[in-house]
């Protein structure tokens, strides 16, 4: 499987589009360091993946990459606040960037339209949209350089999709963070700076 060359700069938003089976999730797994690449190279903030040990790649991911999973992967018995701060557990760098964790979570939550009451709830007591916003806070907390999102709007209608993407892009720091979203939905294209097609045209 061959992927195009991509250079991504702080503040940029890139959409990766392609049909099911075209390799979008594989592409994300390569970028996150979960899968080893067998050809070419990947570099993030000066760190070349091929030169890293598995442990170093795990730390690189914890320090520099925030991931919004399609399945959200929220812990059901934790509150929204506790789920959000899980992203800091393995990264001293992100804990330092977050400074006051409670304040950082509250500020991100406010920007995404979440109240302190919602943050106190467990996922089962939230709507899907609220759960997605918790997942966004978890990914953004501590200002990782790269935000990766796997089909983050698959369960949303067109209006909610546009609102979600607007909130996501408004929440990132354009001086320090960039976003890559993968989707099979071509209607998202106008919301991004660049679009990269994988596989056959949709």
TORPA-4810 file (N, C-alpha, C, O; in nm, 3 decimals):
<nodes>
NODE_1_0.084_-0.119_0.000_0.000_0.000_0.000_0.088_0.124_0.000_0.181_0.134_0.081_X
NODE_2_0.062_0.217_-0.088_0.145_0.336_-0.104_0.064_0.460_-0.066_-0.050_0.476_-0.108_X
NODE_3_0.126_0.548_0.013_0.059_0.671_0.055_0.134_0.791_0.000_0.256_0.786_-0.018_X
NODE_4_0.063_0.898_-0.028_0.128_1.017_-0.085_0.218_1.088_0.016_0.199_1.075_0.137_X
NODE_5_0.315_1.163_-0.035_0.400_1.245_0.050_0.317_1.362_0.104_0.244_1.427_0.028_X
NODE_6_0.327_1.388_0.234_0.253_1.497_0.296_0.346_1.575_0.388_0.418_1.516_0.470_X
NODE_7_0.346_1.706_0.376_0.412_1.793_0.472_0.304_1.874_0.542_0.221_1.939_0.477_X
NODE_8_0.306_1.871_0.674_0.202_1.936_0.752_0.266_2.039_0.845_0.365_2.010_0.913_X
NODE_9_0.209_2.159_0.846_0.262_2.267_0.929_0.161_2.304_1.036_0.042_2.277_1.023_X
NODE_10_0.210_2.367_1.143_0.123_2.410_1.252_0.010_2.496_1.197_0.030_2.582_1.112_X
NODE_11_-0.110_2.471_1.249_-0.227_2.547_1.208_-0.301_2.488_1.090_-0.412_2.532_1.060_X
NODE_12_-0.244_2.390_1.022_-0.309_2.332_0.904_-0.409_2.223_0.941_-0.394_2.154_1.041_X
NODE_13_-0.510_2.211_0.857_-0.612_2.107_0.871_-0.616_2.029_0.741_-0.645_2.085_0.635_X
NODE_14_-0.587_1.899_0.747_-0.587_1.814_0.628_-0.692_1.706_0.642_-0.706_1.644_0.748_X
NODE_15_-0.767_1.685_0.535_-0.865_1.577_0.530_-0.813_1.468_0.438_-0.774_1.494_0.324_X
NODE_16_-0.812_1.345_0.489_-0.777_1.227_0.409_-0.906_1.156_0.375_-0.976_1.108_0.465_X
NODE_17_-0.940_1.148_0.248_-1.066_1.086_0.208_-1.039_0.962_0.122_-0.938_0.953_0.053_X
NODE_18_-1.132_0.869_0.129_-1.121_0.749_0.049_-1.227_0.650_0.091_-1.279_0.658_0.202_X
NODE_19_-1.261_0.556_0.004_-1.365_0.458_0.036_-1.317_0.359_0.141_-1.198_0.353_0.173_X
NODE_20_-1.410_0.282_0.195_-1.375_0.178_0.291_-1.274_0.082_0.229_-1.287_0.043_0.113_X
NODE_21_-1.174_0.045_0.306_-1.072_-0.046_0.256_-0.959_0.019_0.180_-0.871_-0.049_0.130_X
NODE_22_-0.961_0.152_0.171_-0.857_0.222_0.094_-0.729_0.246_0.173_-0.628_0.288_0.116_X
NODE_23_-0.733_0.220_0.304_-0.611_0.234_0.385_-0.609_0.354_0.477_-0.504_0.389_0.530_X
NODE_24_-0.724_0.418_0.499_-0.728_0.538_0.582_-0.686_0.508_0.726_-0.605_0.580_0.784_X
NODE_25_-0.742_0.401_0.784_-0.707_0.367_0.922_-0.562_0.321_0.932_-0.494_0.350_1.030_X
NODE_26_-0.515_0.250_0.830_-0.373_0.211_0.827_-0.284_0.335_0.826_-0.182_0.339_0.894_X
NODE_27_-0.324_0.434_0.749_-0.249_0.560_0.741_-0.240_0.625_0.879_-0.134_0.672_0.919_X
NODE_28_-0.352_0.629_0.952_-0.351_0.687_1.086_-0.262_0.607_1.180_-0.190_0.664_1.262_X
NODE_29_-0.268_0.476_1.170_-0.185_0.392_1.256_-0.037_0.409_1.229_0.046_0.398_1.319_X
NODE_30_-0.003_0.436_1.103_0.136_0.466_1.069_0.178_0.601_1.129_0.285_0.613_1.187_X
NODE_31_0.092_0.702_1.114_0.124_0.835_1.165_0.135_0.836_1.317_0.215_0.911_1.372_X
NODE_32_0.057_0.753_1.383_0.061_0.750_1.530_0.172_0.661_1.583_0.196_0.657_1.704_X
NODE_33_0.240_0.590_1.494_0.349_0.503_1.536_0.305_0.368_1.586_0.386_0.291_1.637_X
NODE_34_0.177_0.337_1.573_0.127_0.206_1.616_0.175_0.097_1.521_0.214_-0.012_1.564_X
NODE_35_0.173_0.127_1.390_0.223_0.033_1.290_0.359_0.081_1.239_0.377_0.201_1.215_X
NODE_36_0.456_-0.010_1.222_0.584_0.031_1.163_0.570_0.047_1.012_0.509_-0.038_0.946_X
NODE_37_0.626_0.154_0.957_0.619_0.170_0.812_0.730_0.089_0.746_0.842_0.082_0.797_X
NODE_38_0.698_0.027_0.635_0.792_-0.062_0.567_0.865_0.006_0.453_0.957_-0.051_0.393_X
NODE_39_0.824_0.128_0.422_0.888_0.202_0.314_0.868_0.351_0.340_0.769_0.390_0.402_X
NODE_40_0.960_0.433_0.294_0.948_0.577_0.317_0.983_0.612_0.460_1.043_0.532_0.532_X
NODE_41_0.945_0.733_0.503_0.978_0.777_0.638_0.872_0.870_0.692_0.799_0.934_0.616_X
NODE_42_0.863_0.877_0.825_0.772_0.966_0.895_0.851_1.043_0.998_0.925_0.984_1.076_X
NODE_43_0.834_1.174_0.999_0.903_1.260_1.096_0.803_1.354_1.159_0.724_1.418_1.089_X
NODE_44_0.806_1.363_1.291_0.717_1.453_1.364_0.801_1.539_1.458_0.867_1.487_1.547_X
NODE_45_0.797_1.670_1.438_0.872_1.764_1.522_1.019_1.724_1.536_1.077_1.732_1.644_X
NODE_46_1.078_1.682_1.425_1.219_1.647_1.425_1.250_1.505_1.468_1.366_1.464_1.467_X
NODE_47_1.148_1.429_1.506_1.168_1.290_1.549_1.137_1.197_1.433_1.022_1.188_1.389_X
NODE_48_1.240_1.128_1.383_1.220_1.033_1.275_1.177_0.899_1.333_1.246_0.842_1.417_X
NODE_49_1.061_0.849_1.288_1.006_0.728_1.346_1.099_0.608_1.332_1.108_0.524_1.422_X
NODE_50_1.169_0.600_1.219_1.252_0.484_1.193_1.372_0.477_1.289_1.430_0.370_1.307_X
NODE_51_1.407_0.591_1.350_1.521_0.595_1.441_1.481_0.571_1.586_1.565_0.571_1.675_X
NODE_52_1.350_0.551_1.610_1.300_0.535_1.746_1.281_0.388_1.782_1.244_0.307_1.697_X
NODE_53_1.306_0.355_1.908_1.269_0.224_1.959_1.118_0.221_1.980_1.052_0.325_1.973_X
NODE_54_1.063_0.103_2.005_0.920_0.092_2.030_0.880_0.176_2.152_0.777_0.243_2.151_X
NODE_55_0.962_0.173_2.256_0.932_0.252_2.375_0.937_0.401_2.345_0.854_0.478_2.394_X
NODE_56_1.034_0.442_2.265_1.045_0.584_2.229_0.925_0.628_2.144_0.877_0.741_2.158_X
NODE_57_0.878_0.541_2.055_0.761_0.573_1.974_0.636_0.587_2.062_0.553_0.675_2.039_X
NODE_58_0.624_0.500_2.162_0.511_0.510_2.253_0.513_0.644_2.327_0.409_0.707_2.344_X
NODE_59_0.632_0.687_2.369_0.643_0.815_2.439_0.620_0.932_2.345_0.561_1.033_2.383_X
NODE_60_0.669_0.918_2.221_0.645_1.022_2.121_0.496_1.041_2.098_0.448_1.154_2.089_X
NODE_61_0.424_0.931_2.089_0.280_0.937_2.071_0.213_1.003_2.192_0.125_1.087_2.176_X
NODE_62_0.254_0.965_2.311_0.195_1.022_2.432_0.221_1.172_2.443_0.134_1.247_2.487_X
NODE_63_0.340_1.215_2.402_0.381_1.355_2.418_0.328_1.446_2.307_0.294_1.561_2.333_X
NODE_64_0.320_1.395_2.185_0.300_1.482_2.069_0.174_1.456_1.987_0.146_1.532_1.894_X
NODE_65_0.098_1.350_2.018_-0.016_1.314_1.933_-0.141_1.297_2.018_-0.142_1.224_2.117_X
NODE_66_-0.247_1.367_1.978_-0.378_1.347_2.038_-0.467_1.275_1.938_-0.474_1.314_1.822_X
NODE_67_-0.534_1.169_1.983_-0.612_1.085_1.891_-0.760_1.087_1.930_-0.796_1.064_2.045_X
NODE_68_-0.845_1.114_1.830_-0.990_1.104_1.847_-1.033_0.978_1.775_-1.037_0.974_1.652_X
NODE_69_-1.067_0.875_1.851_-1.102_0.745_1.793_-1.246_0.746_1.743_-1.333_0.815_1.797_X
NODE_70_-1.270_0.667_1.639_-1.407_0.656_1.587_-1.501_0.601_1.694_-1.615_0.645_1.705_X
NODE_71_-1.452_0.506_1.773_-1.534_0.446_1.878_-1.527_0.524_2.009_-1.586_0.483_2.109_X
NODE_72_-1.455_0.636_2.009_-1.438_0.729_2.120_-1.353_0.672_2.234_-1.269_0.744_2.289_X
NODE_73_-1.372_0.545_2.270_-1.290_0.480_2.373_-1.293_0.553_2.507_-1.189_0.569_2.572_X
NODE_74_-1.411_0.598_2.548_-1.425_0.655_2.681_-1.441_0.543_2.783_-1.503_0.440_2.754_X
NODE_75_-1.386_0.562_2.903_-1.398_0.462_3.009_-1.535_0.481_3.076_-1.562_0.588_3.130_X
NODE_76_-1.621_0.379_3.072_-1.761_0.398_3.113_-1.781_0.435_3.260_-1.878_0.503_3.292_X
NODE_77_-1.691_0.392_3.350_-1.711_0.419_3.492_-1.642_0.547_3.539_-1.646_0.579_3.658_X
NODE_78_-1.578_0.621_3.446_-1.515_0.748_3.480_-1.603_0.864_3.435_-1.681_0.850_3.340_X
NODE_79_-1.591_0.977_3.503_-1.664_1.096_3.461_-1.603_1.153_3.334_-1.494_1.113_3.293_X
NODE_80_-1.673_1.248_3.272_-1.617_1.315_3.156_-1.485_1.383_3.189_-1.391_1.378_3.110_X
NODE_81_-1.478_1.448_3.304_-1.355_1.515_3.346_-1.242_1.414_3.359_-1.131_1.438_3.310_X
NODE_82_-1.268_1.301_3.423_-1.165_1.198_3.444_-1.122_1.137_3.311_-1.004_1.108_3.292_X
NODE_83_-1.217_1.116_3.221_-1.184_1.065_3.088_-1.095_1.163_3.014_-0.999_1.122_2.947_X
NODE_84_-1.125_1.292_3.024_-1.048_1.394_2.953_-0.903_1.397_2.998_-0.813_1.408_2.915_X
NODE_85_-0.880_1.387_3.127_-0.743_1.401_3.178_-0.659_1.274_3.165_-0.541_1.274_3.199_X
NODE_86_-0.720_1.165_3.116_-0.643_1.042_3.094_-0.528_1.064_2.996_-0.426_0.995_3.003_X
NODE_87_-0.544_1.158_2.904_-0.439_1.181_2.804_-0.309_1.232_2.865_-0.204_1.227_2.801_X
NODE_88_-0.315_1.280_2.989_-0.195_1.333_3.055_-0.123_1.226_3.138_-0.012_1.250_3.187_X
NODE_89_-0.184_1.112_3.151_-0.132_1.012_3.244_0.010_0.967_3.210_0.091_0.944_3.299_X
NODE_90_0.040_0.955_3.080_0.169_0.900_3.039_0.262_1.005_2.980_0.363_0.970_2.919_X
NODE_91_0.228_1.132_2.996_0.310_1.236_2.934_0.335_1.352_3.030_0.245_1.432_3.057_X
NODE_92_0.456_1.359_3.080_0.494_1.473_3.164_0.491_1.603_3.084_0.455_1.708_3.136_X
NODE_93_0.529_1.592_2.956_0.530_1.711_2.869_0.391_1.771_2.859_0.375_1.893_2.872_X
NODE_94_0.290_1.689_2.836_0.154_1.740_2.823_0.099_1.786_2.956_0.020_1.881_2.961_X
NODE_95_0.139_1.721_3.066_0.097_1.769_3.198_0.152_1.908_3.223_0.083_1.994_3.278_X
NODE_96_0.278_1.930_3.183_0.339_2.062_3.200_0.268_2.165_3.112_0.242_2.276_3.157_X
NODE_97_0.238_2.128_2.988_0.169_2.219_2.897_0.031_2.256_2.947_-0.016_2.369_2.929_X
NODE_98_-0.035_2.160_3.012_-0.170_2.184_3.061_-0.170_2.277_3.182_-0.271_2.340_3.212_X
NODE_99_-0.056_2.285_3.252_-0.042_2.372_3.369_-0.148_2.334_3.473_-0.137_2.228_3.534_X
NODE_100_-0.248_2.416_3.493_-0.357_2.384_3.583_-0.457_2.297_3.507_-0.531_2.346_3.421_X
NODE_101_-0.459_2.169_3.540_-0.537_2.073_3.462_-0.686_2.106_3.464_-0.752_2.104_3.360_X
NODE_102_-0.738_2.136_3.581_-0.881_2.166_3.593_-0.918_2.287_3.508_-1.021_2.287_3.440_X
NODE_103_-0.835_2.391_3.513_-0.862_2.511_3.435_-0.854_2.482_3.286_-0.937_2.529_3.209_X
NODE_104_-0.752_2.405_3.246_-0.735_2.373_3.104_-0.855_2.295_3.051_-0.904_2.323_2.941_X
NODE_105_-0.902_2.196_3.128_-1.018_2.117_3.086_-1.143_2.205_3.080_-1.221_2.196_2.986_X
NODE_106_-1.160_2.290_3.179_-1.277_2.378_3.183_-1.279_2.474_3.065_-1.385_2.498_3.007_X
NODE_107_-1.162_2.527_3.029_-1.155_2.620_2.916_-1.188_2.551_2.785_-1.263_2.605_2.703_X
NODE_108_-1.132_2.430_2.764_-1.164_2.355_2.644_-1.312_2.317_2.641_-1.377_2.324_2.537_X
NODE_109_-1.365_2.276_2.757_-1.505_2.236_2.765_-1.597_2.353_2.731_-1.696_2.337_2.660_X
NODE_110_-1.564_2.470_2.784_-1.646_2.588_2.756_-1.647_2.620_2.607_-1.751_2.654_2.550_X
NODE_111_-1.530_2.610_2.543_-1.522_2.635_2.400_-1.601_2.535_2.318_-1.646_2.566_2.208_X
NODE_112_-1.619_2.415_2.372_-1.693_2.310_2.302_-1.838_2.302_2.348_-1.912_2.213_2.305_X
NODE_113_-1.879_2.393_2.434_-2.018_2.396_2.476_-2.055_2.295_2.583_-2.171_2.255_2.592_X
NODE_114_-1.958_2.252_2.664_-1.985_2.157_2.772_-1.980_2.229_2.906_-1.889_2.308_2.932_X
NODE_115_-2.077_2.200_2.993_-2.082_2.260_3.126_-2.010_2.170_3.227_-1.977_2.056_3.198_X
NODE_116_-1.988_2.225_3.345_-1.926_2.146_3.453_-2.016_2.029_3.492_-1.968_1.924_3.534_X
NODE_117_-2.148_2.047_3.477_-2.241_1.938_3.509_-2.222_1.821_3.413_-2.227_1.705_3.454_X
NODE_118_-2.200_1.850_3.285_-2.177_1.743_3.188_-2.043_1.675_3.215_-2.033_1.553_3.205_X
NODE_119_-1.941_1.753_3.249_-1.810_1.695_3.280_-1.817_1.598_3.398_-1.736_1.506_3.408_X
NODE_120_-1.913_1.619_3.486_-1.925_1.533_3.605_-1.998_1.402_3.574_-1.996_1.310_3.655_X
NODE_121_-2.063_1.395_3.458_-2.140_1.275_3.424_-2.051_1.164_3.369_-1.942_1.189_3.317_X
NODE_122_-2.100_1.040_3.381_-2.037_0.927_3.313_-2.087_0.923_3.169_-2.194_0.977_3.139_X
NODE_123_-2.012_0.861_3.079_-2.050_0.859_2.937_-2.192_0.811_2.910_-2.259_0.864_2.821_X
NODE_124_-2.240_0.714_2.985_-2.375_0.659_2.960_-2.484_0.764_2.982_-2.595_0.750_2.931_X
NODE_125_-2.452_0.869_3.059_-2.550_0.974_3.085_-2.536_1.091_2.989_-2.604_1.193_3.005_X
NODE_126_-2.450_1.077_2.889_-2.427_1.183_2.792_-2.485_1.144_2.656_-2.505_1.026_2.626_X
NODE_127_-2.510_1.246_2.574_-2.545_1.221_2.435_-2.417_1.184_2.358_-2.307_1.204_2.407_X
NODE_128_-2.434_1.130_2.238_-2.318_1.097_2.155_-2.235_1.221_2.126_-2.112_1.216_2.129_X
NODE_129_-2.302_1.332_2.099_-2.231_1.456_2.073_-2.148_1.502_2.191_-2.036_1.550_2.174_X
NODE_130_-2.201_1.487_2.311_-2.127_1.524_2.432_-2.008_1.431_2.453_-1.900_1.475_2.492_X
NODE_131_-2.029_1.302_2.428_-1.917_1.207_2.440_-1.806_1.242_2.341_-1.688_1.235_2.375_X
NODE_132_-1.844_1.280_2.219_-1.743_1.317_2.120_-1.662_1.439_2.165_-1.541_1.445_2.142_X
NODE_133_-1.729_1.535_2.229_-1.658_1.653_2.276_-1.562_1.621_2.390_-1.456_1.682_2.401_X
NODE_134_-1.599_1.525_2.474_-1.506_1.477_2.578_-1.383_1.416_2.511_-1.270_1.440_2.554_X
NODE_135_-1.405_1.338_2.406_-1.293_1.277_2.333_-1.204_1.384_2.270_-1.082_1.367_2.262_X
NODE_136_-1.264_1.493_2.225_-1.186_1.603_2.168_-1.101_1.669_2.276_-0.983_1.697_2.253_X
NODE_137_-1.160_1.695_2.393_-1.083_1.755_2.503_-0.965_1.666_2.539_-0.854_1.715_2.559_X
NODE_138_-0.990_1.536_2.548_-0.882_1.442_2.581_-0.769_1.449_2.479_-0.652_1.442_2.514_X
NODE_139_-0.805_1.464_2.352_-0.703_1.470_2.247_-0.627_1.603_2.248_-0.508_1.606_2.220_X
NODE_140_-0.697_1.712_2.280_-0.635_1.844_2.273_-0.559_1.883_2.399_-0.471_1.969_2.394_X
NODE_141_-0.593_1.822_2.512_-0.536_1.862_2.641_-0.384_1.847_2.641_-0.331_1.743_2.603_X
NODE_142_-0.316_1.952_2.685_-0.170_1.949_2.689_-0.105_1.987_2.557_0.016_1.972_2.542_X
NODE_143_-0.185_2.034_2.462_-0.137_2.085_2.334_-0.040_1.992_2.260_0.072_2.032_2.229_X
NODE_144_-0.083_1.868_2.229_0.001_1.785_2.142_0.010_1.848_2.004_-0.083_1.915_1.959_X
NODE_145_0.123_1.827_1.936_0.146_1.894_1.807_0.051_1.847_1.699_0.013_1.924_1.611_X
NODE_146_0.012_1.719_1.704_-0.067_1.660_1.596_-0.194_1.598_1.652_-0.190_1.517_1.745_X
NODE_147_-0.308_1.637_1.596_-0.437_1.578_1.631_-0.480_1.487_1.516_-0.491_1.532_1.402_X
NODE_148_-0.504_1.360_1.546_-0.550_1.263_1.447_-0.693_1.224_1.482_-0.723_1.190_1.596_X
NODE_149_-0.782_1.228_1.383_-0.922_1.194_1.406_-0.969_1.091_1.304_-0.955_1.112_1.183_X
NODE_150_-1.024_0.981_1.353_-1.069_0.871_1.268_-1.221_0.874_1.255_-1.292_0.836_1.348_X
NODE_151_-1.271_0.920_1.141_-1.415_0.926_1.114_-1.492_0.989_1.232_-1.588_0.929_1.280_X
NODE_152_-1.452_1.108_1.277_-1.512_1.163_1.399_-1.657_1.208_1.383_-1.725_1.232_1.483_X
NODE_153_-1.706_1.219_1.260_-1.843_1.268_1.239_-1.935_1.161_1.183_-2.043_1.193_1.133_X
NODE_154_-1.894_1.036_1.190_-1.970_0.929_1.125_-2.111_0.913_1.182_-2.201_0.867_1.113_X
NODE_155_-2.130_0.951_1.310_-2.261_0.933_1.373_-2.342_1.062_1.376_-2.446_1.067_1.441_X
NODE_156_-2.295_1.167_1.307_-2.359_1.298_1.313_-2.431_1.331_1.183_-2.390_1.287_1.076_X
NODE_157_-2.539_1.411_1.194_-2.606_1.459_1.075_-2.525_1.576_1.017_-2.433_1.624_1.083_X
NODE_158_-2.557_1.623_0.895_-2.476_1.727_0.831_-2.460_1.855_0.913_-2.351_1.912_0.916_X
NODE_159_-2.566_1.900_0.979_-2.556_2.022_1.059_-2.464_2.002_1.179_-2.378_2.086_1.207_X
NODE_160_-2.482_1.890_1.250_-2.397_1.861_1.364_-2.253_1.837_1.322_-2.161_1.870_1.396_X
NODE_161_-2.234_1.781_1.203_-2.099_1.757_1.151_-2.025_1.888_1.132_-1.910_1.902_1.174_X
NODE_162_-2.090_1.985_1.068_-2.026_2.114_1.045_-1.997_2.185_1.177_-1.892_2.248_1.193_X
NODE_163_-2.091_2.175_1.271_-2.071_2.239_1.402_-1.953_2.175_1.475_-1.870_2.244_1.533_X
NODE_164_-1.947_2.042_1.470_-1.839_1.970_1.537_-1.703_2.009_1.480_-1.609_2.036_1.555_X
NODE_165_-1.692_2.011_1.347_-1.565_2.045_1.285_-1.525_2.190_1.314_-1.408_2.220_1.334_X
NODE_166_-1.623_2.278_1.317_-1.595_2.418_1.351_-1.541_2.429_1.492_-1.444_2.501_1.517_X
NODE_167_-1.604_2.357_1.585_-1.559_2.360_1.724_-1.420_2.300_1.739_-1.337_2.352_1.814_X
NODE_168_-1.395_2.190_1.668_-1.264_2.126_1.676_-1.154_2.220_1.627_-1.054_2.239_1.696_X
NODE_169_-1.173_2.278_1.511_-1.068_2.362_1.454_-1.051_2.492_1.533_-0.941_2.547_1.540_X
NODE_170_-1.160_2.540_1.594_-1.151_2.661_1.675_-1.077_2.635_1.806_-1.023_2.728_1.867_X
NODE_171_-1.074_2.509_1.850_-1.013_2.475_1.978_-0.862_2.453_1.971_-0.795_2.454_2.074_X
NODE_172_-0.809_2.432_1.851_-0.664_2.407_1.842_-0.587_2.539_1.843_-0.641_2.644_1.810_X
NODE_173_-0.462_2.531_1.883_-0.373_2.646_1.882_-0.304_2.650_1.746_-0.220_2.564_1.718_X
NODE_174_-0.335_2.747_1.660_-0.279_2.748_1.525_-0.128_2.767_1.520_-0.065_2.741_1.418_X
NODE_175_-0.070_2.812_1.631_0.075_2.831_1.635_0.148_2.703_1.670_0.269_2.693_1.649_X
NODE_176_0.076_2.604_1.725_0.144_2.485_1.776_0.083_2.353_1.731_0.149_2.250_1.740_X
NODE_177_-0.041_2.352_1.682_-0.109_2.227_1.657_-0.162_2.219_1.514_-0.195_2.320_1.452_X
NODE_178_-0.170_2.097_1.464_-0.226_2.071_1.332_-0.320_1.950_1.342_-0.313_1.872_1.437_X
NODE_179_-0.408_1.937_1.242_-0.513_1.834_1.247_-0.512_1.753_1.119_-0.505_1.808_1.009_X
NODE_180_-0.520_1.621_1.134_-0.545_1.531_1.020_-0.669_1.449_1.052_-0.674_1.379_1.154_X
NODE_181_-0.769_1.457_0.965_-0.892_1.381_0.981_-0.904_1.285_0.864_-0.880_1.323_0.750_X
NODE_182_-0.941_1.161_0.892_-0.969_1.066_0.784_-1.119_1.040_0.781_-1.184_1.028_0.884_X
NODE_183_-1.173_1.031_0.660_-1.316_1.012_0.644_-1.346_0.957_0.506_-1.266_0.971_0.413_X
NODE_184_-1.462_0.894_0.493_-1.512_0.853_0.361_-1.613_0.955_0.309_-1.671_0.937_0.202_X
NODE_185_-1.633_1.063_0.385_-1.737_1.161_0.354_-1.680_1.281_0.279_-1.616_1.366_0.342_X
NODE_186_-1.700_1.292_0.148_-1.643_1.402_0.071_-1.707_1.538_0.100_-1.651_1.641_0.062_X
NODE_187_-1.823_1.541_0.167_-1.886_1.669_0.197_-1.808_1.750_0.301_-1.836_1.868_0.321_X
NODE_188_-1.711_1.687_0.365_-1.627_1.758_0.463_-1.520_1.843_0.396_-1.459_1.928_0.461_X
NODE_189_-1.497_1.822_0.267_-1.383_1.885_0.199_-1.375_2.036_0.217_-1.266_2.088_0.241_X
NODE_190_-1.487_2.110_0.206_-1.477_2.256_0.217_-1.431_2.306_0.354_-1.395_2.423_0.368_X
NODE_191_-1.433_2.219_0.454_-1.398_2.260_0.590_-1.248_2.252_0.618_-1.204_2.285_0.727_X
NODE_192_-1.170_2.208_0.517_-1.028_2.183_0.540_-0.940_2.267_0.447_-0.983_2.313_0.342_X
NODE_193_-0.815_2.284_0.490_-0.717_2.357_0.409_-0.673_2.276_0.289_-0.653_2.330_0.180_X
NODE_194_-0.658_2.146_0.310_-0.613_2.057_0.202_-0.687_1.925_0.211_-0.728_1.881_0.318_X
NODE_195_-0.702_1.862_0.096_-0.766_1.731_0.089_-0.673_1.636_0.016_-0.621_1.669_-0.090_X
NODE_196_-0.651_1.518_0.072_-0.568_1.416_0.010_-0.656_1.293_-0.014_-0.718_1.240_0.078_X
NODE_197_-0.660_1.250_-0.139_-0.741_1.136_-0.178_-0.659_1.008_-0.172_-0.548_1.001_-0.225_X
NODE_198_-0.716_0.906_-0.106_-0.654_0.773_-0.102_-0.749_0.676_-0.171_-0.869_0.677_-0.145_X
NODE_199_-0.696_0.593_-0.258_-0.780_0.497_-0.329_-0.860_0.563_-0.438_-0.826_0.673_-0.482_X
NODE_200_-0.966_0.497_-0.481_-1.049_0.548_-0.590_-1.130_0.669_-0.543_-1.162_0.682_-0.425_X
NODE_201_-1.164_0.755_-0.637_-1.247_0.871_-0.605_-1.381_0.826_-0.553_-1.437_0.727_-0.600_X
NODE_202_-1.434_0.900_-0.456_-1.564_0.865_-0.399_-1.675_0.933_-0.477_-1.793_0.915_-0.445_X
</nodes>
